Amino acid sequence: MLDLNESLKNAGKKLRSLMGKDVEIEIVTTSDGALVKAGPGQMDQVLVNLAMNARDAMAGVGRFILETSVVELDENSPHRRSQQSAHPHSASAPSHFAGVCCLLKVRCKFLLGRDSLIF
């Protein structure tokens, strides 16, 4: 198990150098435990890929926001995802994820000019 909050804090310096001086990085972590089933290398690669995609979409100017939260998912949750669609060849997979989960929210805000922000 990996603490996603710690991963984000540790990756902050690397992401800042990759994003460039005109992209502000904001990291907001939950006070609850944010444990995920992932290795540190896997999570670093995910974060770098998200950052590079965001940087390219923002044309190198804007704000990149990473936020963790802990949510409880049930069959009526808007964040619920069918695992069958994610893993169509897995016959033993449950039909959905349920229970307490860690959510990583990734947002970009694009800066058009010095004062203009598009949400």
N, C-alpha and C positions, 0 to 999 in steps of 0.2 A: 504494500500500500504506500502511496506517495501523497504527501501533504501538498496539495495544489497551491495553497497560499504561499508556502515557502518556495515552491518552484517559480511562481510569478515574481516574488521578491528577488530571488537569485538571478533570474533571467533578465531583470530590468536593465542592468548595465549593458549586457550584450545587445538587447533590443534597441536601446538608445543609440548605440554606435551604428547599428544597421539602418535605423530609420532616418538618420540625418538630423541636422540641427534645426530644421524647420518643422519637424513633427514633434509635438508634445506627447509624452506617454503618461497616462494616468493608470495606476494600479489600485483597485479598491478590493480589499479582501474581507471576507466574512469573519466575524469573531468566533463562529462555530467551527468545528473541525471540518476541513475540506479534503477528505481522503478519497483518492481515486485509485483504481486498479490500472497502474501504468508504471513504466520504468522512467527514471529521470531522463535518459536519452530520448525516449519516445516523446515525452512531454516537451523537452527542449525543441525537438524537431517540429512538433505541432505549433508551438509558439512562434518559432522563426518563420514557418510557412505563413501563418496568419499575419504576422507583421509585414512580411514582404508583399503579400497580396494587398494589404491595406495601404502600404506606402505607394505601391504602383497605382492603386485606385485614386489616391489623394494627390497624385502628381508631386509627391514629396513635401506637401504643405498641409498641415491640419493637426488633428488630435486623434490618438489611438488609445482606446479605453478598454482595459481588461478588468472584469469584475467577477468575483466568485460569490456564490450564495448556496445555501443548503435548502433544498426543496423536498417536499414529500409528494411523490407521484402515485396516482391511483388510476383507475380506468377512465376517469373523467378529466384528468389533467390535460391542459393544453400542450404540455411539453412531452406527452407520452408518444413514443415512437414504436411502431411494430418492429420487433426484432426479426420477424420473418422476412420483411422487405429488406432489412439490412443484411441478412444472412440467408438467402433463399435456399441454400443447399444444406442447412442445418436442421435436420428433422427433430432433434431433441431440444431445440431452443424454445423457451417459453414464448407465448404470444406477445408479451409486452414487458417492459421494465416497470416495476412497482417498488415502492418503499422510499426510504430517504436517500437522496442522490445529491451529488455536487453539480452545480450548474456553472459553467463558464460562459459569461456573456461577453461578446466582443463587439465593439462599436467603433465606427470611424466618424469623425466630424470633419467636413471638408471646408477649408478656408479659401474663399474666393478673393478676398482682399484683406486688408489689415483688420477691418471691422466686421466683415460679413461672415456669418457662420450658417451653413445649411445643415439641418438636422436630418 
